[in-house]
Amino acid sequence: QLSPKLEKAAQTSQGAFQVRKVDVESPALAPIVQHLKIQSLPTLMVLHDGQIVANSIIIGLPDDQKLAAYVDMIRGLKKGAGEGE
């Protein structure tokens, strides 16, 4: 599954990103699902400063190389945000 791989990457990212899951079937979370325009599962999104910066509908399990590239992109966002501070 994708979730354990992402969670492991987050744990080793030195705070570069966190993994959050949304129960798309929960009526209480329907406004979030609609706001994020989630239409297919699984959907992986990267939000930075409240804005969606990457959105992938993942069909099947991505290989480790694709996942590593995605994690590197997320880490780059964190570094870029820290440079102006």
Salt bridges, closest charged atoms under 4 A:
GLU7 OE2 - LYS21 NZ 2.99
ASP49 OD2 - HIS48 NE2 3.65
ASP64 OD1 - LYS5 NZ 2.69
ASP72 OD1 - ARG75 NH1 3.81
